[in-house]
């Protein structure tokens, strides 16, 4: 009976899928419903939304259009805008965003997500 109970609790289908947006200050905003880029841009003026993997892998990430719907299972980053173009972050700002993003991705793997929230990785110097 204990085996049935533990198998029932650990079913992956019971775990809610949430999308994550990493803000410039390193905080993380989660969403579990379809959201558009325009909604985020209204909440955070002078910032654009970029997919996390594109922001990390390309030199100049391309902002998503305002009518683009964000996928719940992806991670996005908000970058500041100056004169209509995304500005580059300083090395310290980029490092802070990447540390926060790594914490998000670790918790996404569902390996001790509670531990990663209790002990965040943004204490690096």
C-alpha positions as CSV (number, residue, x, y, z in Angstrom):
1,X,0.0,0.0,0.0
2,X,2.9,2.4,0.7
3,X,4.2,1.7,-2.8
4,X,0.9,2.7,-4.4
5,X,0.8,5.9,-2.3
6,X,4.4,7.0,-3.2
7,X,3.7,6.2,-6.9
8,X,0.6,8.3,-6.7
9,X,2.3,11.3,-5.2
10,X,5.3,11.3,-7.6
11,X,3.4,11.2,-10.9
12,X,4.9,13.7,-13.3
13,X,1.4,14.6,-14.7
14,X,0.4,16.1,-11.4
15,X,3.3,18.7,-11.5
16,X,2.1,22.0,-12.9
17,X,4.1,23.4,-15.8
18,X,5.0,27.1,-15.3
19,X,6.9,29.5,-17.6
20,X,9.5,31.8,-16.1
21,X,10.6,35.3,-16.9
22,X,13.9,36.5,-15.5
23,X,13.7,40.3,-14.9
24,X,16.7,42.6,-15.1
25,X,17.1,42.8,-11.3
26,X,17.4,39.0,-11.1
27,X,13.9,38.3,-9.8
28,X,11.8,35.6,-11.4
29,X,8.2,36.0,-12.5
30,X,6.3,32.8,-13.1
31,X,3.2,32.4,-15.2
32,X,1.0,29.3,-15.8
33,X,-1.4,30.8,-18.5
34,X,-0.8,32.1,-22.0
35,X,0.8,35.5,-21.8
36,X,1.8,37.9,-24.6
37,X,5.0,39.9,-24.8
38,X,2.9,43.1,-24.8
39,X,1.5,42.4,-21.4
40,X,5.0,42.0,-19.9
41,X,6.2,45.1,-21.7
42,X,3.3,47.1,-20.1
43,X,4.3,45.9,-16.7
44,X,8.0,46.6,-17.3
45,X,8.4,49.7,-19.5
46,X,11.7,50.2,-21.4
47,X,12.4,46.4,-21.5
48,X,12.0,43.8,-24.2
49,X,11.5,40.0,-23.9
50,X,14.0,37.5,-25.3
51,X,14.1,33.8,-25.1
52,X,16.8,32.6,-22.6
53,X,18.6,30.3,-25.0
54,X,18.8,32.9,-27.7
55,X,20.0,35.5,-25.3
56,X,22.8,33.2,-24.1
57,X,23.9,31.7,-27.5
58,X,23.8,34.8,-29.7
59,X,25.8,38.0,-29.6
60,X,22.8,40.3,-30.3
61,X,19.5,38.7,-29.2
62,X,16.5,39.7,-31.2
63,X,13.5,40.8,-29.1
64,X,10.2,39.0,-29.5
65,X,7.4,40.8,-31.2
66,X,4.7,42.3,-29.0
67,X,2.0,39.9,-30.2
68,X,4.1,36.8,-29.6
69,X,2.5,34.4,-27.0
70,X,4.9,33.1,-24.5
71,X,5.1,29.3,-24.1
72,X,4.5,28.0,-20.6
73,X,7.4,25.6,-20.7
74,X,10.1,28.1,-21.7
75,X,12.3,30.5,-19.9
76,X,12.5,34.2,-21.0
77,X,14.7,37.1,-20.1
78,X,13.7,40.8,-20.0
79,X,16.4,43.2,-21.3
80,X,16.5,47.0,-21.1
81,X,15.9,49.1,-24.2
82,X,17.6,52.4,-25.1
83,X,16.5,54.3,-28.2
84,X,14.5,51.4,-29.6
85,X,17.4,48.9,-29.4
86,X,18.2,46.4,-26.7
87,X,21.3,47.6,-24.8
88,X,24.1,45.3,-23.9
89,X,24.4,44.5,-20.2
90,X,27.6,45.1,-18.3
91,X,29.5,42.0,-17.3
92,X,28.2,42.3,-13.7
93,X,24.6,42.6,-14.8
94,X,24.9,39.7,-17.3
95,X,26.5,37.6,-14.6
96,X,23.6,38.3,-12.2
97,X,21.0,37.4,-14.8
98,X,22.9,34.2,-15.7
99,X,23.2,33.1,-12.1
100,X,19.4,33.6,-11.6
101,X,18.7,31.8,-14.9
102,X,20.9,28.8,-13.8
103,X,18.9,28.6,-10.5
104,X,15.7,28.6,-12.6
105,X,16.9,25.9,-14.9
106,X,18.1,23.7,-12.0
107,X,14.7,24.0,-10.4
108,X,13.1,23.1,-13.8
109,X,14.8,19.7,-13.7
110,X,12.7,19.0,-10.6
111,X,15.8,17.8,-8.7
112,X,15.3,19.3,-5.3
113,X,13.4,22.4,-6.5
114,X,12.6,23.3,-2.9
115,X,16.3,23.3,-2.0
116,X,17.2,25.5,-4.9
117,X,14.5,28.0,-3.7
118,X,15.7,28.0,-0.1
119,X,19.4,28.4,-1.1
120,X,19.4,30.7,-4.2
121,X,22.6,30.9,-6.2
122,X,22.8,34.7,-6.4
123,X,25.3,35.0,-3.5
124,X,28.3,34.8,-5.9
125,X,30.8,37.7,-5.8
